[in-house]
Amino acid sequence: MSQDSPVQGALTADCVRNYELGNVVEYPIDANVCIWQGAPVIVDGVTPGLANLPETAGGAGTFVGFAIKRRDNRVGAIQFVGDAPGTGLAGAIRVRCNDKGKVVLWVAGSPTRIGALVYCSTSNTFSTLKGASGAAYIVGRICEFTQAAVSNSLTRCVVEYSAFDSDLVADDVAQAAATPYAVSGAIAPPTQPYTEALITKAGVAVMTLALPVAGVDDGKRLRITSDTAFAHTVTTPATGFNGTTHIATFAAAIGNNVLLEAQGGTWLVIENTGVTLS
């Protein structure tokens, strides 16, 4: 049976399929968009099936890899000497992306942990902290970083990325149901790889959180988010956060949150927006 036979159903004979080699994929570019070399490419962010930059996609769509070469789909743009000027029409030009590998990026958020997720908000803005609003695409995980101090607060990191693995992580997180907490009390420890706790109390919530069990809970993640504008607190036993602090105080604003990961019997703070540790 030929790969090109337009039929479906259970196979009754061998099927000779065509396979793409390597990690290069190609996508048509949206109207009047220039994809710069080295930019994270987002597909389906504005128009289904078309590529954009993170800043033009605005948080929608899927990260599909890094652009191998600049492709300019703006009106009048010329790709090579002798080419006719571009029309700017949607899909008139395609961009080639490398969808899997390791890339060197300058990352904000003071990366201190191998395996930390890296987010991009624009075509050259990367951080271990997920912004409270706007674009926040998972592009990969840190597999190496330098300890050298940098004056602009960025850290040189080697980031391992795999486009659709990153998308699966985002989908898994998005589908996790949040548990609401409308009164003060204990936050339930996570039983799944990812859990969300949503503080909805109409007033200051005084919450407690038990320590994870070393060797049992390692790797489980818990995000605690404030859904009301009050200075909630979450208290653990001594040195429960990062092995040094034990009280997390939320600034009085909706959306402030902290992402915790269980490791070795303590909670490591992976992301922090508007929460003070003491």
C-alpha positions as CSV (number, residue, x, y, z in Angstrom):
1,M,0.0,0.0,0.0
2,S,1.3,3.4,-0.9
3,Q,1.6,6.3,1.6
4,D,-0.2,8.4,-1.0
5,S,-3.4,6.3,-1.1
6,P,-6.1,8.6,0.3
7,V,-7.9,5.9,2.4
8,Q,-8.3,5.1,6.1
9,G,-9.0,2.0,8.1
10,A,-7.3,-1.1,9.4
11,L,-4.2,-2.1,7.5
12,T,-4.3,-5.5,5.7
13,A,-0.9,-5.1,4.1
14,D,2.4,-3.2,4.6
15,C,2.1,0.5,4.3
16,V,5.2,2.3,2.9
17,R,5.2,5.7,4.7
18,N,7.3,8.8,4.1
19,Y,9.3,10.1,7.0
20,E,10.8,13.5,7.6
21,L,14.4,13.4,8.6
22,G,16.0,15.6,11.3
23,N,14.4,18.3,13.4
24,V,13.5,20.8,10.7
25,V,9.8,21.9,10.2
26,E,8.4,24.6,7.9
27,Y,5.4,26.9,8.4
28,P,3.7,29.6,6.3
29,I,4.1,33.1,7.8
30,D,1.2,35.4,8.7
31,A,0.5,38.5,6.7
32,N,3.1,41.3,7.1
33,V,5.2,39.5,9.7
34,C,8.9,39.2,9.7
35,I,10.3,36.2,11.6
36,W,13.9,37.0,12.6
37,Q,16.6,34.4,12.7
38,G,16.8,32.8,16.1
39,A,13.3,33.9,17.1
40,P,10.9,31.5,18.9
41,V,8.2,30.8,16.3
42,I,4.5,30.6,17.4
43,V,1.9,28.9,15.1
44,D,-1.9,29.4,15.5
45,G,-1.5,32.4,17.7
46,V,-3.3,34.8,15.4
47,T,-4.4,32.9,12.3
48,P,-4.8,29.1,12.2
49,G,-1.8,27.4,10.6
50,L,0.3,30.6,10.2
51,A,3.5,31.6,12.0
52,N,4.1,34.7,14.2
53,L,6.5,36.0,16.8
54,P,5.6,35.7,20.5
55,E,4.9,39.5,20.7
56,T,2.5,39.4,17.8
57,A,0.8,36.2,18.9
58,G,0.2,37.7,22.3
59,G,0.1,34.4,24.4
60,A,-2.1,32.3,22.0
61,G,-0.9,29.5,19.8
62,T,1.9,26.9,20.1
63,F,5.7,27.2,20.3
64,V,7.1,25.2,17.4
65,G,10.8,25.9,17.5
66,F,13.5,28.5,16.7
67,A,13.8,30.1,13.3
68,I,16.8,28.9,11.4
69,K,16.9,31.9,9.0
70,R,15.2,35.2,8.8
71,R,12.1,35.2,6.6
72,D,10.4,38.5,5.9
73,N,6.7,38.5,4.8
74,R,6.2,42.2,4.9
75,V,5.0,44.2,1.9
76,G,8.0,45.1,-0.3
77,A,10.5,42.9,1.6
78,I,13.2,41.2,-0.5
79,Q,14.6,37.9,0.7
80,F,17.5,37.6,-1.8
81,V,19.1,39.9,-4.4
82,G,17.0,39.6,-7.6
83,D,13.8,38.5,-5.8
84,A,10.6,40.3,-6.4
85,P,9.4,42.4,-3.5
86,G,7.1,40.5,-1.1
87,T,3.4,40.9,-1.3
88,G,2.7,40.7,2.5
89,L,0.0,38.2,1.9
90,A,-0.7,35.5,4.5
91,G,1.2,32.3,3.6
92,A,3.3,33.9,0.8
93,I,6.5,33.0,2.5
94,R,7.5,30.1,4.8
95,V,9.9,29.9,7.7
96,R,12.0,26.9,8.6
97,C,12.4,26.0,12.3
98,N,14.5,23.7,14.3
99,D,12.0,22.1,16.7
100,K,14.3,20.2,19.0
101,G,17.7,20.6,20.5
102,K,19.8,22.8,22.8
103,V,20.2,26.5,22.5
104,V,22.1,29.2,24.4
105,L,19.8,31.9,25.8
106,W,20.2,34.8,28.2
107,V,17.6,34.1,30.9
108,A,16.1,36.5,33.5
109,G,14.7,35.3,36.9
110,S,18.0,34.3,38.4
111,P,18.1,30.6,37.3
112,T,19.5,28.4,40.0
113,R,18.1,25.0,39.3
114,I,18.7,22.5,36.5
115,G,15.4,21.5,34.9
116,A,13.7,24.8,35.6
117,L,11.2,25.8,32.9
118,V,12.0,28.7,30.7
119,Y,9.3,31.0,29.3
120,C,9.5,33.5,26.5
121,S,7.3,36.7,26.3
122,T,8.9,38.3,23.2
123,S,11.3,37.0,20.5
124,N,14.3,37.8,22.7
125,T,12.9,37.9,26.3
126,F,13.4,34.7,28.3
127,S,12.8,34.1,32.0
128,T,12.3,31.3,34.6
129,L,9.4,33.4,35.9
130,K,6.0,33.2,34.2
131,G,4.5,36.7,33.8
132,A,1.1,37.3,35.4
133,S,-0.2,38.6,32.1
134,G,0.7,38.7,28.4
135,A,2.6,36.1,26.4
136,A,4.3,33.3,28.4
137,Y,5.3,30.4,26.2
138,I,7.2,27.4,27.6
139,V,10.3,27.0,25.3
140,G,12.2,24.4,27.3
141,R,14.2,23.6,30.5
142,I,17.6,24.7,31.7
143,C,20.2,22.0,31.4
144,E,23.2,24.2,32.2
145,F,23.9,27.7,33.5
146,T,26.8,29.9,34.4
147,Q,27.4,31.0,38.0
148,A,29.2,34.2,36.8
149,A,27.6,37.4,37.8
150,V,26.2,39.5,35.0
151,S,25.5,43.3,35.5
152,N,22.2,43.2,33.7
153,S,20.8,40.4,35.9
154,L,20.6,37.9,33.0
155,T,22.2,34.4,33.2
156,R,23.7,32.6,30.3
157,C,21.9,29.3,30.1
158,V,21.8,26.2,27.8
159,V,18.2,25.4,27.3
160,E,17.0,22.1,26.0
161,Y,13.8,22.5,24.0
162,S,11.4,20.2,22.2
163,A,8.6,22.1,20.7
164,F,5.6,19.8,21.2
165,D,6.9,18.4,24.5
166,S,6.7,22.0,25.7
167,D,3.2,22.3,24.4
168,L,2.1,19.1,26.2
169,V,3.5,20.5,29.5
170,A,1.5,23.6,29.0
171,D,-1.7,21.6,28.1
172,D,-1.2,19.4,31.2
173,V,-0.9,22.4,33.4
174,A,-3.9,24.2,31.8
175,Q,-6.1,21.2,32.3
176,A,-5.4,20.8,36.0
177,A,-8.4,21.8,38.1
178,A,-7.8,24.4,40.9
179,T,-9.0,23.6,44.4
180,P,-10.6,26.7,46.0
181,Y,-10.0,27.7,49.6
182,A,-12.7,30.1,50.9
183,V,-11.6,29.9,54.6
184,S,-8.4,29.8,56.5
185,G,-6.9,26.4,57.1
186,A,-4.6,23.8,55.6
187,I,-3.8,23.5,51.9
188,A,-3.9,19.9,50.9
189,P,-0.6,18.4,49.7
190,P,-0.5,17.6,46.0
191,T,-1.3,14.0,45.0
192,Q,-0.8,14.6,41.3
193,P,2.3,15.8,39.4
194,Y,0.7,19.3,39.2
195,T,-1.9,20.8,41.5
196,E,-3.4,24.3,41.9
197,A,-4.7,25.9,45.1
198,L,-6.9,29.0,44.6
199,I,-7.3,31.3,47.7
200,T,-10.8,32.8,47.3
201,K,-11.4,34.0,50.9
202,A,-13.0,37.5,51.1
203,G,-10.5,38.6,53.7
204,V,-7.0,37.7,54.8
205,A,-6.6,33.9,54.6
206,V,-4.2,32.3,57.1
207,M,-3.1,29.1,55.5
208,T,-0.7,26.3,56.4
209,L,1.1,23.8,54.2
210,A,2.8,20.6,55.4
211,L,6.2,19.7,54.2
212,P,6.4,17.2,51.3
213,V,7.8,13.7,51.9
214,A,11.3,13.2,50.7
215,G,11.6,10.5,48.1
216,V,7.8,10.2,47.7
217,D,6.7,13.7,46.7
218,D,9.9,14.8,44.9
219,G,9.0,16.5,41.6
220,K,5.4,17.2,42.5
221,R,4.4,20.8,41.9
222,L,1.9,23.0,43.7
223,R,0.8,26.5,42.5
224,I,-0.9,28.7,45.1
225,T,-2.8,31.7,43.6
226,S,-4.7,34.6,45.3
227,D,-8.1,35.2,43.8
228,T,-8.9,38.0,46.2
229,A,-6.9,41.2,46.9
230,F,-5.8,40.5,50.5
231,A,-2.5,39.8,52.1
232,H,-2.9,36.1,52.6
233,T,-0.2,34.1,54.3
234,V,0.9,30.5,53.8
235,T,3.1,29.0,56.6
236,T,5.1,25.8,56.6
237,P,7.2,24.2,59.3
238,A,10.6,25.8,59.9
239,T,12.7,26.3,56.7
240,G,9.9,24.9,54.5
241,F,10.6,27.2,51.6
242,N,14.0,26.7,49.9
243,G,15.3,25.3,53.2
244,T,15.6,28.8,54.6
245,T,12.2,30.5,55.1
246,H,8.7,29.3,56.1
247,I,6.2,32.1,55.6
248,A,4.9,33.3,52.2
249,T,3.0,36.6,52.3
250,F,0.9,37.6,49.3
251,A,0.7,41.2,48.3
252,A,-2.9,42.3,48.3
253,A,-3.6,41.9,44.6
254,I,-5.6,39.3,42.6
255,G,-3.4,37.0,40.6
256,N,-0.3,36.9,42.8
257,N,1.0,33.4,43.0
258,V,3.9,31.1,43.8
259,L,4.8,27.8,42.2
260,L,6.4,25.2,44.5
261,E,8.2,22.0,43.7
262,A,8.8,19.2,46.3
263,Q,12.4,18.2,46.6
264,G,14.1,16.4,49.4
265,G,11.4,17.2,52.0
266,T,11.2,20.9,51.3
267,W,9.4,23.2,48.9
268,L,11.5,24.9,46.3
269,V,10.2,28.2,44.9
270,I,10.2,27.8,41.1
271,E,8.1,30.9,40.2
272,N,7.1,33.9,42.3
273,T,4.8,36.8,41.5
274,G,3.9,39.2,44.3
275,V,4.8,36.9,47.2
276,T,7.4,37.7,49.9
277,L,9.2,34.9,51.7
278,S,10.3,35.3,55.3
